[in-house]
Amino acid sequence: MPAPVGAAIAQTPEASNALLNVVNISAAYTVLQSDSGNVFMLSGGPYTVTLPVAADLEQGWYCKFVVKEDTPSGDITLQAASAIIDLVMKDPGGNASNSTAGTAKATIVLHTECTQGDVVNLFTDGTTYYAEALSGIDDAIDHTAQ
C-alpha cells in the first residue's frame, strides 16, 4: 500500500545509497571537526586518539569507535582535552560499574581485553561529550588505566 500523501518515507541506508565513512586507525590520531559521522575502526595499540575540544564543536557532532580485532596489542585511549566525557558503559550481565556515574572524565580506555565489535558511540552538545559503550568482556572498556 502506498504511503499517504505528504507522509515522510523513512529510508534505510540501502534504500538511499548512503554509506558510512569508515576510517581505519592503528596509530595515534587527532580527530578533526570534519570527522563528524565517521566510524573509526581501531586495531593495534598502544596509542591515543585525541578528541577535539568539545566547546569548539557544533552541537550534534558525533562519531563511533569500533574495535576491529580481538584483543588489541595495547590499550587504546580516547583522550579529551579535559574532564568532559560522561560515559555509560554496559558489560556482560548488565554490569555498569565502569560508567562515570555523573562525574565527567577525561579519557575512555579500550583495554587489551576488548573483543572485535566492542563499540563506543560519542557525541557532543557543544560543551560536554556523552559516550555509550558496549563490550562483550567485563571491564574491557573503562575511563581509567588498569
Steps between C-alpha positions, in 0.01 A plus 500: 500500500645842409579752773236768563551824309740727690628218724873475550649174378785372713794380297753246610864558400451233234197681355671839492838364384662665804824346618677537832837673488725232651853601605764250616723610788803306627717784637458832681242723335352844565130507416389803296180701499447368147504141635140529625306192391808281454523143619855443624617137488768453769780245490849460644604713792610647726413848375282801573219643292473870591152650481430860396406746774126444545434875536648551150251256348148557382221342701429157351859418396546122534712199410530132581803293603491125430762244603603332175698209644474268796734597784683807364875490563485801734251729672335761277415826677237749386626826650298820549663833582353499852258307721202537269395144409192346661513126429226241532653152475332160494702185546372142476216435740408872514799604713522880490787542748726662240256785434604847613184525714454872440863597561653595165839352411775592255554155346339182378737205488445198278715236667675203344215279623266658241352276240411563137184709480528673839379854438501857636248748359597861572318829445502852639248768586772758431619496862531143624564167331250223567606143435330165503708187486420133456743217554476123503774480766469623859724804569638515145391865460548744786586863570829423682819306439514151650 
